[in-house]
Amino acid sequence: MTALAETGPRQSSSQRPFRVLLADTGLHVREQLTGLLAQQAVEVLTADDGFDVLCRLPELRPDLLLVASALPRLSGTQVCSLVRQCPDFKNLTIILMGDEHNLLDEVRAELAGADGCLHMPFRLAELQEALAQVRPRQADPVVDTVGEPAREPAREPVREPVREKAR
């Protein structure tokens, strides 16, 4: 059984909040990202299955698809490829999340039509940069890391930012 949940601020239908569909099998990652995005006035919809993402996409109409590479039934790259074939979603921003930084994953993401890649664990500044590219409002800088247990603020250099696909 797959899970699809919705959290975040509720507003009138005339002024819909920025909506992110987050797909990841890791409950900890979904909860952590949902909490962080909700603090930035983002409505977060979550899924743990690639097939459900595709089935519910027309109903949910997200502004950003943040999808893990490894999902049951359909992988993140398969979801991305299929979404790109649908004219209604050709302009949807899609960011794939991978487990580690590796060139092959980046090539697969680009071939699938993804707009960027985040590699776990990634710094919140990287996520905020990706959001800023999609939504007009800039987020406040944060130094925590997503995909790892909470710890003292990191002092290591920020990893390479999300790469935009050449259009």
Secondary structure in CASP SS format (residue, H / E / C, confidence):
PFRMAT SS
TARGET T0000
AUTHOR 0000-0000-0000
METHOD secondary structure of the structure
MODEL  1
M C 1.00
T C 1.00
A C 1.00
L E 1.00
A E 1.00
E E 1.00
T E 1.00
G C 1.00
P C 1.00
R C 1.00
Q C 1.00
S C 1.00
S C 1.00
S C 1.00
Q C 1.00
R C 1.00
P C 1.00
F E 1.00
R E 1.00
V E 1.00
L E 1.00
L E 1.00
A E 1.00
D C 1.00
T C 1.00
G C 1.00
L H 1.00
H H 1.00
V H 1.00
R H 1.00
E H 1.00
Q H 1.00
L H 1.00
T H 1.00
G H 1.00
L H 1.00
L H 1.00
A H 1.00
Q C 1.00
Q C 1.00
A C 1.00
V E 1.00
E E 1.00
V E 1.00
L E 1.00
T E 1.00
A E 1.00
D C 1.00
D C 1.00
G H 1.00
F H 1.00
D H 1.00
V H 1.00
L H 1.00
C H 1.00
R H 1.00
L H 1.00
P H 1.00
E H 1.00
L H 1.00
R C 1.00
P C 1.00
D C 1.00
L E 1.00
L E 1.00
L E 1.00
V E 1.00
A E 1.00
S C 1.00
A C 1.00
L C 1.00
P C 1.00
R C 1.00
L C 1.00
S C 1.00
G H 1.00
T H 1.00
Q H 1.00
V H 1.00
C H 1.00
S H 1.00
L H 1.00
V H 1.00
R H 1.00
Q C 1.00
C C 1.00
P H 1.00
D H 1.00
F H 1.00
K C 1.00
N C 1.00
L C 1.00
T E 1.00
I E 1.00
I E 1.00
L E 1.00
M E 1.00
G E 1.00
D C 1.00
E C 1.00
H C 1.00
N C 1.00
L H 1.00
L H 1.00
D H 1.00
E H 1.00
V H 1.00
R H 1.00
A H 1.00
E H 1.00
L H 1.00
A H 1.00
G C 1.00
A C 1.00
D C 1.00
G E 1.00
C E 1.00
L E 1.00
H E 1.00
M C 1.00
P C 1.00
F E 1.00
R E 1.00
L H 1.00
A H 1.00
E H 1.00
L H 1.00
Q H 1.00
E H 1.00
A H 1.00
L H 1.00
A H 1.00
Q H 1.00
V H 1.00
R C 1.00
P C 1.00
R C 1.00
Q C 1.00
A C 1.00
D C 1.00
P C 1.00
V C 1.00
V C 1.00
D C 1.00
T E 1.00
V E 1.00
G C 1.00
E C 1.00
P C 1.00
A C 1.00
R C 1.00
E C 1.00
P C 1.00
A C 1.00
R C 1.00
E C 1.00
P C 1.00
V C 1.00
R C 1.00
E C 1.00
P C 1.00
V C 1.00
R C 1.00
E C 1.00
K C 1.00
A C 1.00
R C 1.00
END
